[in-house]
Amino acid sequence: MILARVRLANQQDLAAVYRVEDESFSEPYPHDLIAKLLHDYPDTFFVVEYPAGTVVGYCVATTAGKSAHLISVGVLSKYRRRGFGTALIQRLQANLNPRVEQLRLEVKRDNIDAITLYECLGFIREGEIENYYEDGCTAVKMLLSLRGA
């Protein structure tokens, strides 16, 4: 992987995170939701910089008890396939509270690149949810055990 800096996000990163979100997804999260996630989950909201000072990707997860939910991972298109998504998820895993035993997510069934990434990181498919997304697409539910792996 190219040397990049993964760090906790801050308020000054929001404009760049909005840009990543808007470019990465056909149904991007509203900016106010992303700001709320940063406010509510500052210890599980990360950005990746490359080159230094330029945010090119982000990820955020919520936590509840022994479970974490990966809400979003996005990397600007011209920086994809360079290991930035992997670095973000690995940093998230390292920073999760030791009580967290599993990390779960949903991904569009036709997003083969993302599913491949998640499987390479050890996620397993747990099923599907029909009509999960606003456009009617099916979601694949995936789970990563953080214990005994």
C-alpha positions as CSV (number, residue, x, y, z in Angstrom):
1,M,0.0,0.0,0.0
2,I,1.0,3.6,-0.6
3,L,2.0,5.3,2.6
4,A,-1.0,7.2,3.8
5,R,-2.1,8.5,7.2
6,V,-5.2,7.1,8.8
7,R,-6.5,9.2,11.7
8,L,-9.6,10.1,13.7
9,A,-11.7,12.6,11.9
10,N,-12.5,16.0,13.2
11,Q,-14.9,18.8,12.4
12,Q,-12.5,20.4,9.9
13,D,-12.7,17.1,7.8
14,L,-16.4,17.3,7.2
15,A,-16.4,19.1,3.9
16,A,-13.9,16.5,2.5
17,V,-15.9,13.6,4.0
18,Y,-19.1,15.0,2.3
19,R,-17.2,15.1,-1.0
20,V,-16.1,11.4,-0.6
21,E,-19.6,10.4,0.4
22,D,-21.3,12.2,-2.5
23,E,-18.9,10.8,-5.1
24,S,-18.8,7.3,-3.7
25,F,-22.5,6.4,-3.4
26,S,-25.6,6.6,-5.7
27,E,-27.6,7.3,-2.5
28,P,-25.2,9.3,-0.3
29,Y,-26.0,9.9,3.3
30,P,-27.3,13.4,4.1
31,H,-24.5,15.7,5.3
32,D,-26.3,16.4,8.6
33,L,-26.3,12.6,9.3
34,I,-22.6,12.4,8.7
35,A,-22.0,15.3,11.0
36,K,-24.1,13.6,13.7
37,L,-22.2,10.4,13.3
38,L,-18.9,12.3,13.8
39,H,-20.4,14.0,16.9
40,D,-21.8,10.8,18.4
41,Y,-19.0,8.3,17.4
42,P,-15.8,10.3,17.4
43,D,-13.7,7.3,18.4
44,T,-14.9,5.2,15.4
45,F,-14.9,7.8,12.6
46,F,-11.6,7.8,10.6
47,V,-10.2,9.5,7.5
48,V,-7.3,8.6,5.3
49,E,-5.0,11.3,4.0
50,Y,-3.0,11.0,0.8
51,P,-1.0,13.0,0.2
52,A,-0.6,14.4,3.7
53,G,-3.4,16.9,4.5
54,T,-5.7,15.7,1.7
55,V,-8.6,13.5,2.8
56,V,-9.3,10.9,0.2
57,G,-11.5,8.4,2.2
58,Y,-13.3,7.8,5.4
59,C,-15.1,5.2,7.4
60,V,-17.5,5.3,10.4
61,A,-19.0,2.7,12.7
62,T,-21.5,2.8,15.5
63,T,-21.2,0.7,18.6
64,A,-23.7,-0.8,21.0
65,G,-22.7,-3.3,23.6
66,K,-20.7,-6.1,22.1
67,S,-21.4,-5.2,18.5
68,A,-20.2,-2.5,16.0
69,H,-21.9,-1.6,12.8
70,L,-19.8,-0.3,9.9
71,I,-22.1,2.4,8.5
72,S,-19.9,3.6,5.6
73,V,-16.6,3.3,3.9
74,G,-15.8,5.5,1.0
75,V,-12.7,6.4,-1.0
76,L,-12.5,8.9,-3.9
77,S,-12.6,7.0,-7.2
78,K,-9.2,8.0,-8.3
79,Y,-7.7,6.6,-5.1
80,R,-9.5,3.2,-5.1
81,R,-7.6,-0.1,-5.3
82,R,-4.6,1.3,-3.4
83,G,-5.4,-0.2,0.0
84,F,-7.0,2.9,1.5
85,G,-10.3,1.1,2.3
86,T,-8.4,-1.8,3.9
87,A,-6.3,0.6,6.0
88,L,-9.4,2.4,7.2
89,I,-11.2,-0.8,8.2
90,Q,-8.1,-2.2,9.9
91,R,-7.6,1.0,11.9
92,L,-11.3,0.9,12.9
93,Q,-10.9,-2.7,14.1
94,A,-7.8,-1.8,16.1
95,N,-9.6,1.1,17.8
96,L,-12.8,-0.7,18.7
97,N,-13.5,-1.1,22.4
98,P,-12.1,-4.4,23.6
99,R,-15.7,-5.4,24.6
100,V,-16.8,-5.3,21.0
101,E,-17.0,-8.9,19.7
102,Q,-18.3,-8.4,16.2
103,L,-18.4,-5.9,13.3
104,R,-21.3,-6.1,11.0
105,L,-22.3,-4.3,7.8
106,E,-24.6,-4.2,4.8
107,V,-23.5,-3.8,1.2
108,K,-25.3,-3.8,-2.1
109,R,-25.4,-7.2,-3.6
110,D,-24.0,-5.9,-6.9
111,N,-21.0,-4.2,-5.3
112,I,-18.6,-7.0,-6.0
113,D,-15.5,-4.9,-5.3
114,A,-16.7,-4.1,-1.8
115,I,-17.8,-7.6,-1.1
116,T,-14.4,-8.9,-2.2
117,L,-12.7,-6.4,0.0
118,Y,-14.8,-7.4,3.0
119,E,-14.3,-11.1,2.4
120,C,-10.5,-10.6,2.2
121,L,-10.7,-8.9,5.6
122,G,-12.4,-11.9,7.1
123,F,-16.1,-10.9,6.9
124,I,-18.5,-13.7,6.1
125,R,-21.9,-13.5,4.4
126,E,-24.8,-13.9,6.8
127,G,-27.8,-13.5,4.5
128,E,-29.6,-10.9,2.4
129,I,-32.2,-8.2,2.9
130,E,-34.5,-7.6,0.0
131,N,-35.3,-4.0,-1.0
132,Y,-32.9,-2.7,1.7
133,Y,-31.8,0.4,-0.3
134,E,-34.0,3.2,-1.5
135,D,-33.5,2.1,-5.1
136,G,-34.8,-1.4,-4.3
137,C,-31.5,-3.1,-4.3
138,T,-30.8,-6.1,-2.1
139,A,-28.2,-5.9,0.7
140,V,-25.8,-8.6,1.7
141,K,-25.4,-8.8,5.4
142,M,-21.8,-9.5,6.5
143,L,-20.2,-10.2,9.8
144,L,-16.6,-10.2,11.2
145,S,-15.9,-11.9,14.4
146,L,-13.3,-9.9,16.4
147,R,-12.7,-12.8,18.9
148,G,-10.6,-15.8,18.3
149,A,-9.7,-14.9,14.8
